[in-house]
Amino acid sequence: MLTNTEVKNLKIKTIIYYAKDSHGLRLQVNPCGSKIWQHRFRIKEEGKLKGKIRNAISEYPETSLQDAREWRNANKRLLKQGVIPPKIYNSITNDNQNKSTFKDLFDMWYANQKDGWTYDYAIDTQQRVDKHLLPLLGYKPITEINTKTMRDLLLGIQEKGTIDTLYKVKSIASRIFNYSIGMEISEINPVSNLPNDIFKKKLEKHYASVTEPKKIKWLLVILKDVNSSLPVKTALELAPHLLLRPEELAGLKWSEIDFEDRIIRISAERMKIKKKAHLIPMSNKVIEILTILRNANLDSTFCFPSARSKSRHITTSSLRLAIRSAGIDKETFTTHGFRHMGSTRLHELGYNKDVIESQLAHEIGGVRGVYNQAQYLEDRKVMMEDWSNYLDNLLTE
Protein backbone atom coordinates (compact mmCIF):
# COMPACT_ATOMS: atom_id res chain seq x y z
CA MET A 1 0.00 0.00 0.00
CA LEU A 2 1.10 3.54 -0.73
CA THR A 3 1.83 6.19 1.86
CA ASN A 4 1.19 9.93 1.54
CA THR A 5 4.94 10.56 1.42
CA GLU A 6 5.46 8.01 -1.36
CA VAL A 7 2.65 9.50 -3.43
CA LYS A 8 4.01 13.01 -3.00
CA ASN A 9 7.54 11.99 -3.99
CA LEU A 10 6.75 9.89 -7.07
CA LYS A 11 9.21 10.82 -9.81
CA ILE A 12 8.16 12.03 -13.25
CA LYS A 13 9.46 9.81 -16.05
CA THR A 14 9.47 10.01 -19.84
CA ILE A 15 6.75 7.34 -20.00
CA ILE A 16 3.46 6.74 -18.20
CA TYR A 17 3.78 4.42 -15.21
CA TYR A 18 1.59 3.29 -12.31
CA ALA A 19 2.05 3.19 -8.54
CA LYS A 20 -0.22 0.51 -7.05
CA ASP A 21 -2.07 0.86 -3.74
CA SER A 22 -4.46 -2.04 -3.07
CA HIS A 23 -7.69 -3.66 -4.27
CA GLY A 24 -7.36 -2.22 -7.77
CA LEU A 25 -6.48 1.34 -6.76
CA ARG A 26 -3.45 2.84 -8.46
CA LEU A 27 -1.99 6.22 -9.38
CA GLN A 28 -1.15 6.96 -13.00
CA VAL A 29 1.94 9.19 -13.22
CA ASN A 30 2.20 11.02 -16.55
CA PRO A 31 5.26 12.49 -18.32
CA CYS A 32 3.59 15.92 -18.22
CA GLY A 33 3.62 15.79 -14.41
CA SER A 34 -0.03 15.06 -13.69
CA LYS A 35 -1.05 12.21 -11.38
CA ILE A 36 -4.44 10.55 -11.79
CA TRP A 37 -6.13 8.05 -9.49
CA GLN A 38 -7.60 4.96 -11.13
CA HIS A 39 -9.63 2.10 -9.78
CA ARG A 40 -9.62 -1.15 -11.77
CA PHE A 41 -12.24 -3.81 -11.23
CA ARG A 42 -14.08 -6.58 -13.02
CA ILE A 43 -17.78 -6.70 -13.78
CA LYS A 44 -19.66 -9.98 -13.71
CA GLU A 45 -22.31 -10.49 -16.35
CA GLU A 46 -24.49 -13.60 -16.17
CA GLY A 47 -22.03 -15.13 -13.76
CA LYS A 48 -19.03 -14.60 -16.03
CA LEU A 49 -16.26 -12.05 -15.84
CA LYS A 50 -16.92 -9.49 -18.53
CA GLY A 51 -13.49 -7.88 -18.32
CA LYS A 52 -11.51 -5.13 -16.70
CA ILE A 53 -13.02 -1.68 -16.37
CA ARG A 54 -10.85 1.29 -15.53
CA ASN A 55 -12.28 4.15 -13.53
CA ALA A 56 -10.49 7.47 -13.22
CA ILE A 57 -11.13 10.25 -10.73
CA SER A 58 -9.71 13.68 -10.00
CA GLU A 59 -6.05 14.46 -10.26
CA TYR A 60 -3.82 14.22 -7.23
CA PRO A 61 -3.46 16.23 -4.99
CA GLU A 62 -7.07 17.45 -5.38
CA THR A 63 -8.03 13.91 -4.46
CA SER A 64 -5.92 12.71 -1.54
CA LEU A 65 -4.85 9.13 -0.92
CA GLN A 66 -7.54 8.85 1.78
CA ASP A 67 -10.24 10.23 -0.56
CA ALA A 68 -9.19 7.80 -3.27
CA ARG A 69 -9.46 4.83 -0.91
CA GLU A 70 -12.89 5.93 0.26
CA TRP A 71 -13.99 6.21 -3.36
CA ARG A 72 -12.59 2.76 -4.12
CA ASN A 73 -14.47 1.27 -1.15
CA ALA A 74 -17.69 2.95 -2.28
CA ASN A 75 -17.19 1.40 -5.73
CA LYS A 76 -16.78 -2.05 -4.17
CA ARG A 77 -20.06 -1.63 -2.28
CA LEU A 78 -21.81 -0.68 -5.52
CA LEU A 79 -20.37 -3.72 -7.27
CA LYS A 80 -21.71 -6.03 -4.55
CA GLN A 81 -25.14 -4.55 -5.23
CA GLY A 82 -24.74 -5.25 -8.94
CA VAL A 83 -24.32 -1.57 -9.79
CA ILE A 84 -21.54 -0.41 -12.14
CA PRO A 85 -19.72 2.54 -10.52
CA PRO A 86 -19.68 5.88 -12.39
CA LYS A 87 -16.62 6.61 -14.50
CA ILE A 88 -15.57 9.78 -12.72
CA TYR A 89 -15.61 10.95 -9.12
CA ASN A 90 -14.87 14.48 -7.95
CA SER A 91 -13.76 14.45 -4.31
CA ILE A 92 -14.29 18.21 -3.93
CA THR A 93 -17.96 18.22 -4.97
CA ASN A 94 -18.51 14.59 -3.95
CA ASP A 95 -20.12 14.20 -7.37
CA ASN A 96 -20.24 10.91 -9.27
CA GLN A 97 -20.43 11.23 -13.05
CA ASN A 98 -21.09 8.61 -15.68
CA LYS A 99 -20.50 10.84 -18.67
CA SER A 100 -18.54 9.83 -21.76
CA THR A 101 -14.87 10.71 -21.32
CA PHE A 102 -12.41 11.93 -23.92
CA LYS A 103 -10.88 8.44 -23.95
CA ASP A 104 -14.30 6.89 -24.58
CA LEU A 105 -14.73 9.07 -27.66
CA PHE A 106 -11.17 8.51 -28.84
CA ASP A 107 -11.65 4.74 -28.65
CA MET A 108 -14.90 4.99 -30.64
CA TRP A 109 -13.38 7.33 -33.24
CA TYR A 110 -10.20 5.26 -33.57
CA ALA A 111 -12.11 2.00 -34.04
CA ASN A 112 -14.27 3.68 -36.70
CA GLN A 113 -11.30 5.09 -38.66
CA LYS A 114 -8.33 2.74 -38.34
CA ASP A 115 -9.38 0.26 -41.03
CA GLY A 116 -9.00 3.02 -43.59
CA TRP A 117 -5.49 3.95 -42.43
CA THR A 118 -2.10 2.45 -43.12
CA TYR A 119 -0.61 0.40 -40.29
CA ASP A 120 2.07 3.02 -39.56
CA TYR A 121 -0.41 5.92 -39.52
CA ALA A 122 -2.65 4.05 -37.11
CA ILE A 123 0.30 3.37 -34.79
CA ASP A 124 1.51 6.99 -35.00
CA THR A 125 -1.98 8.29 -34.18
CA GLN A 126 -2.34 5.97 -31.18
CA GLN A 127 1.08 6.96 -29.86
CA ARG A 128 0.43 10.70 -30.23
CA VAL A 129 -2.87 10.42 -28.39
CA ASP A 130 -1.36 8.23 -25.66
CA LYS A 131 1.51 10.65 -25.10
CA HIS A 132 -0.06 14.08 -25.57
CA LEU A 133 -3.83 13.87 -25.07
CA LEU A 134 -4.88 11.01 -22.81
CA PRO A 135 -2.67 11.88 -19.80
CA LEU A 136 -4.51 15.17 -19.29
CA LEU A 137 -7.85 14.60 -21.03
CA GLY A 138 -8.50 10.87 -20.97
CA TYR A 139 -10.49 10.79 -17.74
CA LYS A 140 -12.37 14.09 -18.31
CA PRO A 141 -15.96 14.15 -19.56
CA ILE A 142 -15.66 15.30 -23.15
CA THR A 143 -18.42 17.87 -22.62
CA GLU A 144 -16.35 19.58 -19.89
CA ILE A 145 -13.17 20.13 -21.91
CA ASN A 146 -12.97 23.79 -22.86
CA THR A 147 -10.90 25.93 -25.22
CA LYS A 148 -8.55 27.12 -22.47
CA THR A 149 -7.67 23.54 -21.55
CA MET A 150 -6.85 22.72 -25.17
CA ARG A 151 -4.91 25.95 -25.67
CA ASP A 152 -2.74 25.28 -22.61
CA LEU A 153 -2.17 21.67 -23.64
CA LEU A 154 -1.06 22.65 -27.15
CA LEU A 155 1.12 25.50 -25.93
CA GLY A 156 2.79 23.00 -23.63
CA ILE A 157 3.74 20.91 -26.67
CA GLN A 158 5.01 24.08 -28.38
CA GLU A 159 7.25 24.89 -25.40
CA LYS A 160 9.06 21.60 -26.01
CA GLY A 161 9.95 22.81 -29.50
CA THR A 162 7.96 20.15 -31.36
CA ILE A 163 5.92 22.39 -33.66
CA ASP A 164 5.14 19.67 -36.16
CA THR A 165 3.77 17.48 -33.36
CA LEU A 166 1.67 20.39 -32.07
CA TYR A 167 -0.24 20.70 -35.36
CA LYS A 168 -0.67 16.94 -35.73
CA VAL A 169 -2.04 16.61 -32.20
CA LYS A 170 -4.30 19.63 -32.76
CA SER A 171 -5.71 18.00 -35.88
CA ILE A 172 -6.31 14.66 -34.15
CA ALA A 173 -8.03 16.31 -31.17
CA SER A 174 -10.25 18.36 -33.47
CA ARG A 175 -11.35 15.22 -35.33
CA ILE A 176 -12.22 13.48 -32.05
CA PHE A 177 -14.31 16.43 -30.89
CA ASN A 178 -16.06 16.62 -34.27
CA TYR A 179 -16.81 12.90 -34.02
CA SER A 180 -18.33 13.51 -30.58
CA ILE A 181 -20.53 16.26 -32.04
CA GLY A 182 -21.59 13.97 -34.86
CA MET A 183 -22.54 11.26 -32.36
CA GLU A 184 -24.63 13.87 -30.47
CA ILE A 185 -22.56 13.44 -27.31
CA SER A 186 -21.22 16.99 -27.23
CA GLU A 187 -22.07 20.24 -28.99
CA ILE A 188 -18.79 22.18 -29.11
CA ASN A 189 -15.35 21.56 -30.60
CA PRO A 190 -13.01 23.53 -28.29
CA VAL A 191 -10.15 23.17 -30.77
CA SER A 192 -11.99 24.88 -33.63
CA ASN A 193 -11.91 28.13 -31.66
CA LEU A 194 -8.11 28.12 -31.55
CA PRO A 195 -6.64 30.00 -34.53
CA ASN A 196 -3.22 28.88 -35.76
CA ASP A 197 -2.03 32.46 -35.27
CA ILE A 198 -1.60 31.89 -31.53
CA PHE A 199 0.95 29.16 -32.25
CA LYS A 200 4.33 29.35 -33.90
CA LYS A 201 4.26 28.86 -37.63
CA LYS A 202 4.89 25.37 -38.88
CA LEU A 203 8.04 25.45 -40.95
CA GLU A 204 7.90 23.96 -44.42
CA LYS A 205 9.30 20.47 -44.17
CA HIS A 206 12.11 19.42 -46.45
CA TYR A 207 13.38 15.87 -46.18
CA ALA A 208 17.14 15.77 -45.95
CA SER A 209 18.65 13.96 -48.91
CA VAL A 210 21.69 13.64 -51.14
CA THR A 211 21.48 14.22 -54.89
CA GLU A 212 25.03 14.59 -56.20
CA PRO A 213 26.48 11.38 -57.71
CA LYS A 214 29.48 11.31 -55.36
CA LYS A 215 27.27 11.71 -52.30
CA ILE A 216 24.82 9.09 -53.56
CA LYS A 217 27.75 6.67 -53.91
CA TRP A 218 28.88 7.55 -50.38
CA LEU A 219 25.38 6.80 -49.08
CA LEU A 220 25.08 3.47 -50.92
CA VAL A 221 28.49 2.31 -49.67
CA ILE A 222 27.57 3.05 -46.04
CA LEU A 223 24.14 1.43 -46.23
CA LYS A 224 25.54 -1.68 -47.90
CA ASP A 225 27.42 -2.48 -44.69
CA VAL A 226 24.85 -1.23 -42.17
CA ASN A 227 24.78 -3.34 -39.01
CA SER A 228 21.11 -4.37 -38.84
CA SER A 229 18.85 -7.41 -39.12
CA LEU A 230 18.38 -8.96 -42.56
CA PRO A 231 14.88 -7.47 -43.07
CA VAL A 232 16.00 -3.93 -42.20
CA LYS A 233 19.24 -4.19 -44.16
CA THR A 234 17.45 -5.54 -47.23
CA ALA A 235 14.74 -2.88 -47.04
CA LEU A 236 17.40 -0.17 -47.04
CA GLU A 237 19.16 -1.85 -49.96
CA LEU A 238 15.91 -1.84 -51.94
CA ALA A 239 14.82 1.67 -50.94
CA PRO A 240 16.84 3.61 -53.57
CA HIS A 241 15.72 1.18 -56.31
CA LEU A 242 11.97 1.28 -55.57
CA LEU A 243 11.46 4.90 -54.41
CA LEU A 244 8.51 3.94 -52.20
CA ARG A 245 7.38 5.92 -49.19
CA PRO A 246 8.92 4.50 -45.99
CA GLU A 247 5.62 3.08 -44.70
CA GLU A 248 4.86 1.47 -48.08
CA LEU A 249 8.31 -0.12 -48.17
CA ALA A 250 8.28 -1.35 -44.56
CA GLY A 251 4.88 -3.03 -44.99
CA LEU A 252 5.68 -4.80 -48.28
CA LYS A 253 4.04 -8.24 -48.54
CA TRP A 254 5.06 -11.28 -50.57
CA SER A 255 1.53 -11.39 -51.99
CA GLU A 256 2.20 -7.98 -53.56
CA ILE A 257 5.22 -9.23 -55.50
CA ASP A 258 4.75 -10.84 -58.91
CA PHE A 259 8.09 -12.28 -60.00
CA GLU A 260 6.64 -13.57 -63.27
CA ASP A 261 5.27 -10.21 -64.41
CA ARG A 262 8.16 -8.36 -62.68
CA ILE A 263 5.68 -6.07 -60.92
CA ILE A 264 4.95 -5.07 -57.32
CA ARG A 265 1.25 -4.33 -56.82
CA ILE A 266 0.40 -2.31 -53.69
CA SER A 267 -3.30 -2.00 -52.92
CA ALA A 268 -5.04 1.37 -52.77
CA GLU A 269 -5.63 0.93 -49.02
CA ARG A 270 -1.88 0.90 -48.37
CA MET A 271 -1.12 3.98 -50.43
CA LYS A 272 -0.94 7.49 -48.98
CA ILE A 273 -3.16 8.74 -51.76
CA LYS A 274 -5.91 6.13 -51.55
CA LYS A 275 -7.39 6.25 -55.02
CA LYS A 276 -5.86 3.30 -56.83
CA ALA A 277 -3.31 0.56 -56.47
CA HIS A 278 0.28 1.44 -57.23
CA LEU A 279 2.30 -0.64 -59.68
CA ILE A 280 6.08 -0.69 -59.35
CA PRO A 281 8.16 -2.34 -62.09
CA MET A 282 11.01 -4.46 -60.74
CA SER A 283 14.47 -4.15 -62.27
CA ASN A 284 16.85 -7.11 -62.52
CA LYS A 285 18.62 -5.82 -59.40
CA VAL A 286 15.38 -5.65 -57.40
CA ILE A 287 14.45 -9.20 -58.44
CA GLU A 288 17.91 -10.40 -57.42
CA ILE A 289 17.67 -8.80 -53.96
CA LEU A 290 14.12 -10.07 -53.34
CA THR A 291 14.99 -13.58 -54.52
CA ILE A 292 17.83 -13.77 -52.00
CA LEU A 293 15.47 -12.53 -49.28
CA ARG A 294 12.77 -15.06 -50.24
CA ASN A 295 15.30 -17.91 -50.14
CA ALA A 296 16.23 -16.86 -46.59
CA ASN A 297 12.80 -18.29 -45.59
CA LEU A 298 11.84 -15.80 -42.89
CA ASP A 299 8.45 -17.50 -42.56
CA SER A 300 6.24 -14.42 -42.75
CA THR A 301 3.64 -12.93 -45.05
CA PHE A 302 5.72 -9.73 -44.87
CA CYS A 303 8.92 -9.30 -46.84
CA PHE A 304 10.47 -7.52 -43.86
CA PRO A 305 9.08 -9.16 -40.70
CA SER A 306 9.64 -7.61 -37.30
CA ALA A 307 12.17 -9.25 -35.01
CA ARG A 308 9.52 -9.27 -32.27
CA SER A 309 6.79 -11.01 -34.26
CA LYS A 310 6.71 -12.52 -37.75
CA SER A 311 3.05 -11.53 -37.97
CA ARG A 312 4.09 -7.87 -38.05
CA HIS A 313 6.46 -5.94 -40.29
CA ILE A 314 9.36 -3.67 -39.42
CA THR A 315 8.52 -0.05 -38.72
CA THR A 316 9.72 3.11 -40.41
CA SER A 317 11.47 3.89 -37.15
CA SER A 318 13.64 0.79 -37.53
CA LEU A 319 14.77 2.05 -40.94
CA ARG A 320 15.54 5.49 -39.52
CA LEU A 321 17.46 4.05 -36.56
CA ALA A 322 19.54 1.86 -38.86
CA ILE A 323 20.53 4.93 -40.89
CA ARG A 324 21.43 6.81 -37.71
CA SER A 325 23.45 3.84 -36.39
CA ALA A 326 25.53 4.02 -39.57
CA GLY A 327 26.59 7.53 -38.56
CA ILE A 328 24.27 9.47 -40.89
CA ASP A 329 22.52 12.28 -39.02
CA LYS A 330 19.02 13.62 -39.71
CA GLU A 331 20.38 16.84 -41.24
CA THR A 332 22.16 14.77 -43.90
CA PHE A 333 19.64 12.11 -44.86
CA THR A 334 16.23 10.71 -43.88
CA THR A 335 14.33 7.60 -44.94
CA HIS A 336 12.08 9.77 -47.12
CA GLY A 337 15.21 11.16 -48.77
CA PHE A 338 15.47 8.20 -51.17
CA ARG A 339 12.45 9.53 -53.06
CA HIS A 340 13.85 13.06 -53.30
CA MET A 341 17.22 11.65 -54.38
CA GLY A 342 15.63 9.55 -57.13
CA SER A 343 13.32 12.30 -58.33
CA THR A 344 16.11 14.88 -58.56
CA ARG A 345 18.57 12.64 -60.40
CA LEU A 346 15.99 11.19 -62.78
CA HIS A 347 14.91 14.70 -63.75
CA GLU A 348 18.55 15.69 -64.26
CA LEU A 349 19.11 12.57 -66.37
CA GLY A 350 16.34 13.75 -68.69
CA TYR A 351 13.45 11.39 -68.00
CA ASN A 352 9.87 12.52 -68.61
CA LYS A 353 8.38 14.43 -65.68
CA ASP A 354 5.06 12.58 -65.78
CA VAL A 355 6.80 9.21 -65.87
CA ILE A 356 8.78 10.15 -62.76
CA GLU A 357 5.69 11.48 -60.95
CA SER A 358 3.82 8.28 -61.79
CA GLN A 359 6.67 6.19 -60.37
CA LEU A 360 6.54 8.21 -57.15
CA ALA A 361 2.72 7.85 -56.97
CA HIS A 362 2.36 11.62 -56.74
CA GLU A 363 -1.02 13.20 -57.28
CA ILE A 364 -0.97 15.53 -60.26
CA GLY A 365 -3.10 18.60 -59.60
CA GLY A 366 -5.28 20.76 -61.81
CA VAL A 367 -6.87 19.95 -65.14
CA ARG A 368 -3.71 18.12 -66.22
CA GLY A 369 -4.14 15.70 -63.33
CA VAL A 370 -7.80 15.04 -64.18
CA TYR A 371 -7.08 14.03 -67.77
CA ASN A 372 -3.67 12.44 -67.25
CA GLN A 373 -4.57 9.00 -65.89
CA ALA A 374 -1.87 7.06 -67.75
CA GLN A 375 0.49 5.05 -65.58
CA TYR A 376 3.32 5.07 -68.15
CA LEU A 377 4.10 1.52 -67.05
CA GLU A 378 6.18 0.54 -70.08
CA ASP A 379 8.16 3.79 -69.85
CA ARG A 380 8.67 3.24 -66.13
CA LYS A 381 9.98 -0.29 -66.70
CA VAL A 382 12.72 1.13 -68.90
CA MET A 383 13.43 4.05 -66.56
CA MET A 384 13.69 1.91 -63.40
CA GLU A 385 15.97 -0.64 -65.08
CA ASP A 386 18.20 2.25 -66.16
CA TRP A 387 18.02 3.72 -62.63
CA SER A 388 19.11 0.46 -60.97
CA ASN A 389 21.99 0.17 -63.43
CA TYR A 390 22.94 3.77 -62.69
CA LEU A 391 23.07 3.06 -58.94
CA ASP A 392 25.10 -0.13 -59.48
CA ASN A 393 27.56 1.71 -61.72
CA LEU A 394 28.11 4.33 -59.01
CA LEU A 395 29.21 1.58 -56.62
CA THR A 396 31.70 0.11 -59.10
CA GLU A 397 33.25 3.38 -60.27
NUTOR-106278 format. One record per residue (C-alpha): y, x, z; residue in one letter. Coordinates in steps of 0.25 Angstrom, whole numbers, plus 5000, padded with zeros to 4 digits. Layout:
N
YXZA;...
//
This chain:
397
500050005000M;501450044997L;502550075007T;504050055006N;504250205006T;503250224995E;503850114986V;505250164988K;504850304984N;504050274972L;504350374961K;504850334947I;503950384936K;504050384921T;502950274920I;502750144927I;501850154939Y;501350064951Y;501350084966A;500249994972K;500349924985D;499249824988S;498549694983H;499149714969G;500549744973L;501149864966R;502549924962L;502849954948Q;503750084947V;504450094934N;505050214927P;506450144927C;506350144942G;506050004945S;504949964954K;504249824953I;503249754962W;502049704955Q;500849614961H;499549624953R;498549514955F;497449444948R;497349294945I;496049214945K;495849114935E;494649024935E;493949124945G;494249244936K;495249354937L;496249324926K;496849464927G;497949544933K;499349484935I;500549574938R;501749514946N;503049584947A;504149554957I;505549614960S;505849764959E;505749854971Y;506549864980P;507049724978E;505649684982T;505149764994S;503749814996L;503549705007Q;504149594998D;503149634987A;501949624996R;502449485001E;502549444987W;501149504984R;500549424995N;501249294991A;500649314977N;499249334983K;499349204991R;499749134978L;498549194971L;497649134982K;498248994979Q;497949014964G;499449034961V;499849144951I;501049214958P;502449214950P;502649344942K;503949384949I;504449384964Y;505849414968N;505849454983S;507349434984I;507349284980T;505849264984N;505749204971D;504449194963N;504549184948Q;503449164937N;504349184925K;503949264913S;504349414915T;504849504904F;503449564904K;502849434902D;503649414889L;503449554885F;501949534885D;502049404877M;502949464867W;502149594866Y;500849524864A;501549434853N;502049554845Q;501149674847K;500149624836D;501249644826G;501649784830W;501049924828T;500249984839Y;501250084842D;502449984842Y;501649894852A;501350014861I;502850064860D;503349924863T;502449914875Q;502850044881Q;504350024879R;504249894886V;503349954897D;504350064900K;505650004898H;505549854900L;504449804909L;504849894921P;506149824923L;505849694916L;504349664916G;504349584929Y;505649514927K;505749364922P;506149374907I;507149264910T;507849354920E;508149474912I;509549484909N;510449564899T;510849664910K;509449694914T;509149734899M;510449804897R;510149894910D;508749914905L;509149964891L;510250044896L;509250114905G;508450154893I;509650204886Q;510050294898E;508650364896K;509150404882G;508150324875T;509050244865I;507950214855D;507050154867T;508250074872L;508349994859Y;506849974857K;506649924871V;507949834869K;507249774856S;505949754863I;506549684875A;507349594866S;506149554859R;505449514872I;506649434876F;506649364863N;505249334864Y;505449274878S;506549184872I;505649144861G;504549104871M;505549014878E;505449104891I;506849154891S;508149124884E;508949254884I;508649394878N;509449484887P;509349594877V;510049524865S;511349524873N;511249684874L;512049734862P;511649874857N;513049924859D;512849944874I;511750044871F;511750174864K;511550174849K;510150204844K;510250324836L;509650324822E;508250374823K;507850484814H;506350544815Y;506350694816A;505650754804S;505550874795V;505750864780T;505851004775E;504651064769P;504551184779K;504751094791K;503650994786I;502751114784K;503051164798W;502751024804L;501451004796L;500951144801V;501251104816I;500650974815L;499351024808K;499051104821D;499550994831V;498750994844N;498350844845S;497050754844S;496450744830L;497050604828P;498450644831V;498350774823K;497850704811T;498850594812A;499950704812L;499350774800E;499350644792L;500750594796A;501450674786P;500550634775H;500550484778L;502050464782L;501650344791L;502450304803R;501850364816P;501250224821E;500650194808E;500050334807L;499550334822A;498850204820G;498150234807L;496750164806K;495550204798W;495450064792S;496850094786E;496350214778I;495750194764D;495150324760F;494650274747E;495950214742D;496750334749R;497650234756I;498050204771I;498350054773R;499150024785I;499249874788S;500549804789A;500449774804E;500449924807R;501649964798M;503049964804K;503549874793I;502549764794K;502549704780K;501349774773K;500249874774A;500650014771H;499750094761L;499750244763I;499150334752P;498250444757M;498350584751S;497250674750N;497750744762K;497750624770V;496350584766I;495850724770E;496550714784I;496050564787L;494650604782T;494550714792I;495050624803L;494050514799R;492850614799N;493350654814A;492750514818N;493750474828L;493050344830D;494250254829S;494850154820T;496150234821F;496350364813C;497050424825F;496350364837P;497050394851S;496350494860A;496350384871R;495650274863S;495050274849K;495450124848S;496950164848R;497650264839H;498550374842I;500050344845T;501250394838T;501650464851S;500350554850S;500850594836L;502250624842R;501650704854L;500750784845A;502050824836I;502750864849R;501550944854S;501651024842A;503051064846G;503850974836I;504950904844D;505450764841K;506750824835E;505950894824T;504850794821F;504350654824T;503050574820T;503950484812H;504550614805G;503350624795F;503850504788R;505250554787H;504750694782M;503850634771G;504950534767S;506050644766T;505150744758R;504550644749L;505950604745H;506350744743E;505050764735L;505550654725G;504650544728Y;505050394726N;505850344737K;505050204737D;503750274737V;504150354749I;504650234756E;503350154753S;502550274759Q;503350264771L;503150114772A;504650094773H;505349964771E;506249964759I;507449884762G;508349794753G;508049734739V;507249854735R;506349834747G;506049694743V;505649724729Y;505049854731N;503649824736Q;502849934729A;502050024738Q;502050134727Y;500650164732L;500250254720E;501550334721D;501350354735R;499950404733K;500550514724V;501650544734M;500850554746M;499750644740E;500950734735D;501550724749W;500250764756S;500150884746N;501550924749Y;501250924764L;499951004762D;500751104753N;501751124764L;500651174774L;500051274764T;501451334759E;
//
